[in-house]
Amino acid sequence: MSSIRTSRRATATLAGVATLGILLTGCAGEDAAPAAEGGEESFGDISVQLSWVKNAEFAGEFFAEENGYFADAGFDSVELIPGPVSTEAAVLSGNVMVGLGNAISAGSVIAEEGAPLTIIGTTYQKNPFTILSLEDYGNIASVDDLRGKTIGVQASNQNLWEAFLALNDLTLDDVNTVPVEYDPTPLFTGEVDGWFAYVTNEALDAQLQDLKPVNLPFADNGMPFVAESLIVNTETLDENRELLKAFLVAEIRGWTDAINDPQEAARLAVEEFGADLGLTMEKEVLQAEVQAQDLIVSADTAENGLFTISETLQEQSVETLAAAGIEVTTDQLFDMSLLDEVYEENPDLLDYAG
């Protein structure tokens, strides 16, 4: 699976926002299943678009289903639809109620198409993009180390790569950028110095092959933006707040379990939800641990709870978009009011560390 991982996410949408235009004329949002009047709340069936295949990246959703949190929240069923697809298109078409994407892709569609999309929370406080190199070849440990190096970048990630360079006062003249596909073998065999990669994927492949990976994470080098974010149609946010709040409660409970039990998170991916994918426990445990320790939790989540996005991080995400030539405001992209209400009504959810 790792060989095609980098084919999606942020800049795939930058290259194709025009394809979403037809969705904005009549399918921007379909009516959600209404809550039952009186008695216990019931929200019927909903679908969630995942951004990738069913691996440990979605352990929180797996726990929420396995441990009955979705059912407890009032959902008859929650269908987890694997990617990769355009999350934004899936949400705009009304095919799903919630989609997992990121601030770059959602922001680009909002800015270029006027799409009625809103991020209501995020799983990853830090995005997983990185320039991966090897200690014995390339060894790109700092931005300055990029100068004069040959970096393999996939076509779908070219815009994001150029934005990363610009934010670090570099240009395409300072590095040798070569087009590559998605299999990182050219890096592992020394054909290039660095590779546009993910800390939860190709970097783990290199680690498991004892290749001494060296990461230059975008989030720590001038390009912080949120990822695995919960994206909804703005109309759904306006008209189905209680449904979305119930969904957030189940998500928070599921991700609390995932953070505290990476072994079970990996098992659910390998043996149950992704049983047909040929996943390995070794890599899935590593991914569950890396994302739990480095991407999902932060000083902000310790104070404000999982899925919250601080004002600072919202502004940083918008600044990253601006560097890629995409103008959007924080108010256009984010709405944290649902999470504010969820934590006010369920203060026990703040204690995700147990």
C-alpha positions in Angstrom: 0.0 0.0 0.0 2.9 2.4 0.7 3.8 2.7 -3.0 0.7 4.7 -3.8 0.2 6.6 -0.5 1.5 9.9 -1.7 -0.9 10.1 -4.6 -3.5 11.9 -2.6 -4.2 14.5 0.1 -3.4 18.2 0.0 -2.4 19.2 -3.5 -4.3 16.6 -5.4 -7.3 18.9 -4.9 -5.2 22.0 -5.8 -4.8 20.6 -9.2 -8.4 19.6 -9.7 -10.7 22.0 -7.9 -12.5 22.9 -11.2 -14.0 19.5 -11.4 -16.1 20.3 -8.4 -17.9 23.2 -10.0 -20.9 21.2 -11.1 -21.5 20.0 -7.6 -22.2 23.5 -6.4 -25.3 24.0 -8.4 -27.7 21.6 -6.8 -26.0 18.9 -4.7 -24.2 21.0 -2.1 -26.0 19.3 0.8 -28.8 16.8 1.1 -31.1 16.6 4.1 -29.7 14.5 6.9 -31.7 11.9 8.7 -33.8 13.9 11.3 -33.6 13.4 15.0 -36.6 11.6 16.5 -39.1 13.9 18.2 -39.4 13.1 21.8 -37.7 10.2 23.7 -34.1 9.2 22.8 -32.3 11.0 20.0 -32.0 9.0 16.8 -30.0 10.1 13.8 -30.5 7.1 11.5 -27.7 6.0 9.1 -24.8 8.2 8.0 -21.7 7.7 5.8 -18.2 9.0 6.4 -15.6 9.4 3.7 -12.2 8.3 4.8 -9.2 9.8 3.0 -7.3 6.5 2.6 -7.7 2.8 3.0 -8.8 1.3 6.3 -5.5 1.2 8.1 -4.5 2.4 11.6 -4.9 6.0 10.4 -8.6 5.6 11.2 -8.3 3.7 14.5 -10.5 6.1 16.3 -13.4 5.4 13.9 -12.8 1.7 14.3 -13.0 1.9 18.1 -16.1 4.1 17.9 -17.8 1.4 15.8 -16.3 -1.6 17.7 -17.1 -0.3 21.1 -20.6 1.0 20.3 -19.9 4.7 20.6 -21.7 5.5 17.4 -24.7 3.5 18.5 -24.6 5.1 21.9 -24.6 8.5 20.2 -27.8 7.7 18.3 -26.7 6.3 15.0 -28.3 3.2 13.6 -25.2 2.7 11.4 -22.1 4.6 10.4 -20.6 3.5 7.0 -16.9 4.1 6.8 -16.1 4.5 3.1 -12.4 4.0 2.2 -10.5 6.3 -0.1 -8.6 7.6 -1.9 -11.2 9.9 -3.4 -11.9 13.6 -3.4 -13.3 14.1 0.1 -14.6 17.5 -0.8 -16.5 16.2 -3.8 -18.0 13.4 -1.7 -19.3 15.9 0.9 -20.6 18.4 -1.7 -22.4 15.7 -3.6 -24.3 14.7 -0.5 -23.0 11.1 -0.7 -21.5 11.4 2.7 -22.3 13.5 5.8 -18.7 13.9 7.0 -15.4 13.6 5.1 -11.8 13.4 6.3 -9.5 15.7 4.5 -7.2 18.6 5.3 -7.1 22.4 5.4 -5.1 22.7 2.2 -7.6 20.7 0.0 -10.7 22.1 1.7 -9.4 25.7 1.6 -8.5 25.4 -2.1 -12.1 24.3 -3.0 -13.6 27.1 -0.9 -11.4 29.7 -2.4 -11.6 28.6 -6.0 -15.1 27.3 -6.2 -16.9 29.1 -3.4 -17.8 25.7 -2.0 -20.0 25.6 1.1 -17.5 23.5 3.2 -16.5 23.9 6.8 -13.9 22.1 9.0 -15.5 21.4 12.4 -12.5 19.6 14.0 -9.3 17.8 13.2 -7.7 14.5 14.2 -4.1 15.5 13.3 -2.9 18.7 14.9 0.2 18.3 12.8 0.2 17.4 9.1 2.2 14.2 8.2 4.1 15.7 5.2 7.9 15.3 5.3 11.0 15.3 3.1 12.4 11.9 3.8 16.0 11.1 3.3 18.4 8.5 4.6 21.2 9.0 7.1 23.8 7.4 4.8 22.5 9.2 1.7 21.0 12.7 1.5 20.8 13.2 5.3 18.5 16.2 5.0 18.0 17.2 8.6 17.4 20.9 8.1 16.0 23.3 5.5 19.5 24.5 4.7 20.4 20.9 3.8 18.0 21.0 0.9 20.2 23.3 -1.1 21.7 21.5 -4.1 19.9 18.3 -3.3 17.8 16.2 -5.7 14.3 15.7 -4.4 11.7 13.4 -5.8 8.3 15.0 -5.8 5.0 13.6 -7.2 3.0 15.7 -9.6 0.1 15.9 -7.2 2.3 17.4 -4.6 4.2 19.9 -6.7 2.2 23.0 -5.6 2.6 22.1 -1.9 6.3 21.5 -2.4 6.7 25.0 -4.0 4.8 26.5 -1.2 7.1 24.8 1.3 10.1 26.2 -0.5 8.7 29.7 -0.6 7.9 29.7 3.1 11.5 28.7 3.8 13.0 31.4 1.5 14.0 28.9 -1.1 13.2 28.6 -4.8 13.2 25.8 -7.4 16.6 27.1 -8.4 18.0 26.1 -5.0 17.1 22.4 -5.3 16.9 19.9 -8.1 13.3 18.7 -8.2 12.6 15.6 -10.2 9.2 14.1 -11.1 8.6 10.7 -9.6 5.8 8.3 -9.1 4.7 7.0 -5.7 7.0 4.0 -5.0 9.9 5.3 -2.9 12.4 2.8 -4.2 14.5 5.5 -6.0 15.2 7.0 -2.6 16.0 3.7 -1.0 18.4 2.9 -3.8 20.1 6.3 -3.7 18.9 7.7 -7.0 17.6 10.8 -5.3 18.6 12.6 -2.1 15.1 13.1 -0.7 11.5 12.2 -1.2 8.2 13.9 -0.7 6.7 11.5 1.9 4.6 11.0 5.0 6.0 10.4 8.5 3.3 7.7 8.9 4.0 5.8 5.7 7.2 5.9 3.6 9.3 7.0 6.7 8.1 3.9 8.5 8.9 1.7 5.5 12.4 3.0 5.6 12.6 2.4 9.3 11.4 -1.2 9.0 14.0 -1.8 6.3 16.8 -0.4 8.6 17.6 2.4 6.2 18.1 5.0 8.9 15.4 7.5 7.8 15.8 11.2 8.4 12.7 13.4 8.3 12.2 17.1 7.6 8.6 17.5 8.7 6.7 20.3 7.0 4.8 21.1 10.2 8.0 21.8 12.1 9.6 23.8 9.3 7.4 26.7 8.4 4.3 24.9 7.1 1.9 23.9 9.9 -1.6 23.0 8.9 -4.2 20.5 10.2 -4.9 17.2 8.5 -7.4 14.4 8.8 -9.9 17.1 9.4 -13.6 16.6 9.7 -15.2 18.4 6.7 -18.9 19.0 6.4 -21.3 20.9 4.1 -22.0 24.3 5.7 -25.7 23.6 5.3 -25.4 20.5 7.4 -23.6 22.5 10.1 -26.4 25.0 10.1 -29.3 22.5 10.1 -28.0 19.4 11.8 -26.0 20.6 14.7 -27.2 18.0 17.2 -26.3 15.2 14.7 -22.8 16.5 14.2 -22.3 17.0 18.0 -23.4 13.4 18.6 -20.9 12.3 15.9 -18.1 14.3 17.5 -18.8 12.7 20.9 -18.5 9.3 19.4 -15.3 10.3 17.5 -13.7 11.7 20.7 -14.5 8.5 22.6 -13.1 6.4 19.8 -9.9 8.4 19.5 -9.4 8.4 23.2 -9.3 4.6 23.1 -7.0 4.6 20.0 -4.5 6.9 21.7 -4.3 4.8 24.8 -4.1 1.4 23.1 -2.1 1.4 19.9 -1.8 -2.4 19.9 -5.5 -2.8 19.7 -5.7 0.1 17.2 -3.4 -1.9 14.9 -5.2 -5.2 15.5 -8.5 -3.6 14.5 -6.9 -2.4 11.3 -5.1 -5.6 10.4 -7.6 -8.3 11.5 -11.0 -6.6 11.1 -11.6 -3.3 9.3 -8.6 -3.7 6.9 -8.4 -7.5 6.9 -8.4 -7.7 3.1 -5.5 -5.3 2.6 -2.5 -7.4 3.6 -1.6 -5.0 6.4 1.1 -6.0 8.9 0.9 -5.6 12.7 4.5 -4.3 12.8 3.8 -1.3 10.6 0.3 -0.6 11.9 1.5 -0.5 15.5 4.2 1.9 14.5 1.7 4.1 12.7 -0.7 4.0 15.6 2.1 5.0 18.0 3.5 7.8 15.8 0.2 9.5 15.1 -0.9 9.2 18.8 2.4 10.6 20.1 3.3 13.2 17.4 0.3 14.2 15.3 -2.9 13.9 17.3 -2.1 15.3 20.7 -0.5 18.6 21.6 -0.4 21.2 24.3 -3.5 22.6 22.8 -5.5 19.4 23.0 -4.3 18.8 26.5 -5.9 22.1 27.4 -8.9 22.1 25.1 -9.6 18.5 24.1 -9.1 16.3 21.0 -10.2 17.6 17.6 -10.0 21.3 18.7 -8.0 23.7 16.5 -6.5 26.7 18.3 -6.9 30.2 16.9 -3.1 30.2 16.3 -3.2 26.9 14.3 -6.2 28.1 12.3 -4.2 31.2 11.4 -1.1 29.2 10.5 -3.2 26.9 8.3 -4.6 30.0 6.4 -1.1 31.4 6.1 0.1 28.2 4.5 -2.8 28.4 2.0 -1.8 32.0 1.2 1.7 30.8 0.5 0.3 28.4 -2.1 -1.7 31.3 -3.6 -5.0 30.4 -2.0 -6.8 33.2 -0.2 -9.3 32.1 2.4 -10.1 33.4 5.9 -10.2 31.4 9.1 -14.0 32.1 9.4 -14.5 30.7 5.9 -12.6 27.5 6.7 -13.2 26.7 10.4 -16.0 26.5 12.9 -15.2 25.3 16.4 -18.6 26.2 17.9 -19.8 22.5 17.8 -16.7 21.3 19.7 -17.1 24.1 22.2 -20.7 22.9 22.9 -19.6 19.3 23.0 -17.0 19.9 25.7 -19.2 22.2 27.7 -21.9 19.5 27.8 -19.5 16.6 28.2 -16.5 17.8 30.2 -15.4 14.2 30.9 -14.3 14.0 27.3 -11.4 16.4 28.0 -9.6 13.7 29.9 -8.4 11.7 26.9 -5.2 10.7 28.6 -7.1 8.6 31.2 
